[in-house]
Each structure stands twice: as structure tokens, then as C-alpha cells.
Amino acid sequence: MSQQNVMFIIIDQLRADALFGGLAKHVDLPNLRALMGDGVTFKRNYSVTNPCGPSRVSILTGQYAMNHRSVRNGTPLRHDTPNIATEVRKAGYMPLLFGYTDTAQDPRAYPKGDPALKTYEHPMHGFHEVTEMRLEESYPWRADLIAKGYDVPDSYDDYYIPVAQDGQPRRLNDPAFYRAEDSDTAFLTNACLTELGARTAENWFAHLTYIRPHPPLVAPTPYNTMYDPATLPLPLRNGTQADETAVHSFMAPAHASQNAAGFVDGFEGLKGTDDDIRIMRAVYLGLATEVDDHIGRVVDFLKTSGQYDSTLIVVTADHGEMLGDRYEWGKMSVYDAAYHTPLIIRDPHNPQAHGTEVTKLTESIDITPTILEWIGRDIPDSMDGAPLTEFLQGGTPNWPDHSFSELDFGNPVGSTKWQDMLGIGPSVANLNILRGPRYTLVHFNADLPPLLFDHEAEGELRNVAANPENAPIVLEMTRQILSHRMQNADQTLATTMITSDGPVRGRRS
């Protein structure tokens, strides 16, 4: 059998519009853009849930959050949930993990006091963690810096504080204390390519997960000053912060939960002026370019080792980033910037589709079924996503005209800003988003009013849910959400019947 490899890359918190959209003309991402020209680009791909942990659980299990219920960083994933690692093992692959999956472990599967139960960043079961690169740990990288003679900070929390230059006050775009060739991004790429260099004679599956451009926003030279802040646009805003807060009662807690000061270390009390924000956006784009440079190294390795045309390459992000848009930061939002993610897939078996773009709405849960189908494995009925195979072949399949996302913004053991400011409990601190051909509906629990955006008018800049003429649209889209949830209720065992001949498995539609 000819070699058949999988290189599955997730970039943390990369906005889709850095590749195609408002920010694209302000940032150099030559390797990702080259891959777009040599693969299939899904231009309307969305994360089905946020933040990091839940989004990655959905990507790797192919499940909506309503089914896997690992809905917060730190909320456990059931230990027996099928995922991409457990399934590729059935095809004889060792699922190599370079980085992290941010998976909180099921306490029923571990003894009390096990270290796995003290971090939300544990690897998802089934993966072979070759190189640990977790945002809050990263011991191999830290050890590498020490071995190279760096005078590392006493506390790991201080690794991401920019280093002031020439006795001047510290600035937002001062460099990190480590050189670019020794950064976390460089270290992780080195580890991956070193390992794969010894596996060129066998089939391999690599899951490579880059932390950047996730905050804290600090970059090594030259990426820290690669982009001139003065040339960058300010975030998208609709009036003042007070105007944005007035859009919906969800917004004030969103603004209070995450602000500019929370995205950098060493700048307590940062005011977040327009100048500050432009600098932070410039550093973010510099970090994105750093990741792009190292993805270029990965592609070069595949080409020089003769594996480029025997490797399925998948590049995406776990979720987006508000980056100051609408006075919001992070991904705990209702707006598309927090969910819209790049997705590029290069299927070497179907060169006729290379360079094409797909504008159908696709979801992050479609990625794992696509990979499984490519390596010839059945897709478990627990998975809600659908394979993108026909798109990769240049076809136009019968495809849904909507996408669905969820967000839980409560915490059962520590109250969130939303719970405090809205006076609600964790079980009702959640929302659903349905994106259709023309409208987007945000349906809130806790009897909060909906949001409706008309993309043939002002889009997300105006909530038209309260307009009387739109009442039928809100009702119809609410019905669609209900039908979508009913159709996609957990099917792990629902397609199996116990008969006199034993269990018989059917198929979900």
C-alpha cells in the first residue's frame, strides 16, 4: 500500500479575515496563501463552540457541544467519547500529538489525586503526546531555553512580559526575551519535523497545534515590530462602547470579562487607547506571520522528503478572535469574528480541485469525518459532522444552508460576569447561533431577547430582531434551531438495536 499520511494543523485564535477579509491586506501569510492555491479553501467555516477547550473537543470528536457537553475550559469530556485519535488507531496510525488539545479529563476514569485531574490542558485520550506544549505548562520548551543558556524569569508567568529596551519604559511591542529561533513556535516545529524525519518510511498521523497568535501578545524580534501600527485599521465599532453595550444585555458582561489589558502581560491598568490597540493588533499579526513561516517549514519538509503528494494537509483554527472589534476581546462573543475560522485542505489525490474556494457554510465538526473518510475509516454515529470529501473532489454536494454554534458563558463552581450582572444561574447562561443564507439568529436562554442580523442590510451592525416585520423570521429560525438540535441529538447508541441475534447497528442519516 502506498504511503498515506495526515498533517493536521490547528492554529490557536487565528481570525479568518487575516487570510481573506478586512485584515488580509495588512499581513503577510505567504505559506498559507500558497497552500490555498494548492488545496481547497473553505471560506465560510465556523467553530461550533468556544472557547479553546470546547472548540477543540468539537473539532476532534466531530460533535456539537450539546452532545459532548465539555462546554468550558475545565469541564470534563466523557472518557469513552470516540475522537479522531481513537479512530485513526483503528486504521493502524499512531496519533502523534505535537502541542495540546486542552481536554479536561473524566474524573471517573482516574484515581483521586491523579495529576491529570488538575489541569484542563491534558491531552485527549487516544493521542500519543510526543511534545507537550501547553500554554500554562510547556516544560520541554522551558527546559530547552534553560539548556541554551537563557536567563529565564523565575516565574513562568513572566515569560510573556516584553523586555524593555535601552533603559526605556516597557512598550507593548517590545520583544520577548527569547530569540525567534528559540520561540515556542519554533521549538514545536523543530520537535515535529525531527520526529517525522524518522518516520518517512511509514504511514503517520501528526496533530500539530500552535499556541500563537493566542495571547499573551508578545513576539520575538523581528515579529514584534514587523507591522507598522499606524498602517493598521482600528477595530470595527458601531459608535461608542456605551452604544455597543446597549445592543443587548449580553454585551456589558462581555466587555467586563475581557478587555485589552487582559491580552498582554506586564501592563497592569492598560487603558486600551486607540494607539495601544493598533500596537496590539500589529503584534497579533506578527505572531500570525511567525506561525505562517513555520508552516512553510512543514510544507518544505513534506516536499523535500517526497511526502507532499502522499499527505493530506489540513490547516484550521480552533476559533476566531474579536481583537477589539465591537469593544470585545477574545472569543466569548456572539459575533462572527469569534467563530469564523480559516480552513484549508490539500487532498493530494484530487489535484483537479486545487485552488478552488468553497462558499457553502461549513462547520468545525466536519473536519474529523473528512480525515476519517480519507484514510478509509467508518465515521462513528456519535459524530455530528459530515465529510467534505465531495468538495475536495471538485464536486458540489447537497449541503445544508446553515451553520450552528453554541456558547456557554456560565460557571457552576465560580460565578461569571454574565451570571453576576444578569442574575442568572450556570445552566441557563448559554446561547445558540444559527447562520442562514441571509440572516443570523442568536437565541439566548434565561428569557433574554434574541438578536437578528440581516446580512443583506447592515449585518451585525444592527439588531433587527425587535422589528415587527421580522417576527416571522425570528420564529422560523427559532424553529430551525429546535429542529437542528432534535435532528442532531446524541446518536452514539441511538442507531443500535438489541435483537435476539445481538446488537444490530443502523446508520444515522
Secondary structure, 3 states (H helix, E strand, C coil): CCCCEEEEEEECCCCHHHCCCCCHHHCCCHHHHHHHHCCEEECCEECCEECHHHHHHHHHHCCCHHHHCCCCCCCCCCCCCCCHHHHHHCCCCCEEEEECCCECCCHHHCCCCCHHHHCCCECCCCCEEEEECCCCCCHHHHHHHHHCCCCCCCCHHHHHCCCCCCCCCCCCCCCCCCCHHHCHHHHHHHHHHHHHHCCCCCCCEEEEEECCCCCCCCCCCCHHHCCCHHHCCCCCCCCCHHHHHCCCCCHHHHHHHCCHHHHCCCCCCCCCCHHHHHHHHHHHHHHHHHHHHHHHHHHHHHHHCCCHHHEEEEEEECCCCCCCHHHCCCCCCCCHHHCEECEEEECCCCHHHCCEEECCCEEHHHHHHHHHHHCCCCCCCCCCCCCCHHHHCCCCCCCCCCEEEEEECCCCCCCCHHHHHHCCCHHHCEEEEEECCCEEEEEECCCCCCEEEECCCCECCCCCCCCHHHHHHHHHHHHHHHHHHHHCCCCCCCCEEEECCEEEECCCC
